[in-house]
């Protein structure tokens, strides 16, 4: 479920430990934000970080695949050169 969908559901309850709630309440008073805004911000950061992490993994995987493809192309070129050399003998 996306962050936007979570925030659009007014009946959704997020349960947090009492100690965490108290800390969030303290932060909300310092930042002039509601506890739910702080929780929403934390959820947004979590999903944002997960998306960034997934994107980095995807980029790494694509780089490895490109390297493997380059290795295969070089290997195929070498095979062609070797077979031409064998035929030339």
C-alpha positions as CSV (number, residue, x, y, z in Angstrom):
1,X,0.0,0.0,0.0
2,X,1.4,3.4,-1.0
3,X,2.0,6.2,1.4
4,X,-0.7,8.3,-0.3
5,X,-3.3,5.5,0.1
6,X,-2.3,5.1,3.8
7,X,-2.8,8.8,4.4
8,X,-6.1,8.9,2.6
9,X,-7.7,6.3,4.9
10,X,-9.1,8.3,7.8
11,X,-10.0,5.3,9.8
12,X,-6.6,3.7,9.7
13,X,-5.0,3.4,13.2
14,X,-1.3,3.1,13.6
15,X,-0.3,1.6,16.9
16,X,3.0,2.7,18.5
17,X,4.5,1.8,21.8
18,X,3.6,4.3,24.6
19,X,7.3,5.3,25.0
20,X,7.5,6.1,21.3
21,X,4.2,8.0,21.4
22,X,5.5,10.2,24.3
23,X,8.7,10.9,22.4
24,X,6.7,11.8,19.3
25,X,4.4,14.0,21.4
26,X,7.5,15.8,22.8
27,X,8.8,16.3,19.3
28,X,5.4,17.5,18.0
29,X,5.4,20.2,20.7
30,X,8.9,21.3,19.7
31,X,8.1,21.2,16.0
32,X,4.5,22.5,16.2
33,X,3.3,19.4,14.4
34,X,0.8,16.8,15.3
35,X,1.9,13.3,16.3
36,X,0.1,11.9,13.2
37,X,2.1,14.3,11.0
38,X,5.4,13.1,12.5
39,X,4.3,9.4,12.1
40,X,3.3,10.2,8.5
41,X,6.6,11.8,7.9
42,X,8.4,8.8,9.3
43,X,6.3,6.5,7.1
44,X,7.1,8.6,4.0
45,X,10.9,8.5,4.9
46,X,10.7,4.7,5.3
47,X,9.0,4.2,2.0
48,X,11.2,6.7,0.3
49,X,14.3,5.0,1.6
50,X,13.0,1.6,0.5
51,X,12.4,3.0,-2.9
52,X,15.9,4.5,-3.1
53,X,17.4,1.2,-1.9
54,X,15.4,-0.8,-4.5
55,X,16.5,1.6,-7.2
56,X,20.2,1.2,-6.2
57,X,19.8,-2.6,-6.2
58,X,18.2,-2.4,-9.7
59,X,21.0,-0.1,-11.0
60,X,23.7,-2.4,-9.6
61,X,22.0,-5.4,-11.2
62,X,21.7,-3.7,-14.5
63,X,25.4,-2.7,-14.4
64,X,26.3,-6.4,-13.7
65,X,24.1,-7.5,-16.6
66,X,25.7,-4.9,-18.9
67,X,29.2,-6.2,-17.8
68,X,28.2,-9.8,-18.4
69,X,26.8,-8.9,-21.8
70,X,30.0,-7.0,-22.7
71,X,32.0,-10.1,-21.6
72,X,29.8,-12.3,-23.8
73,X,30.2,-10.0,-26.8
74,X,34.0,-10.0,-26.4
75,X,34.0,-13.7,-26.0
76,X,31.9,-14.1,-29.1
77,X,34.2,-11.8,-31.0
78,X,37.2,-13.8,-29.9
79,X,35.5,-17.1,-31.0
80,X,34.9,-15.5,-34.4
81,X,38.5,-14.4,-34.7
82,X,39.8,-17.8,-33.6
83,X,37.5,-19.7,-36.0
84,X,38.7,-17.4,-38.9
85,X,42.3,-18.1,-37.9
86,X,41.7,-21.8,-37.9
87,X,40.0,-21.7,-41.3
88,X,42.9,-19.6,-42.6
89,X,45.4,-22.4,-41.8
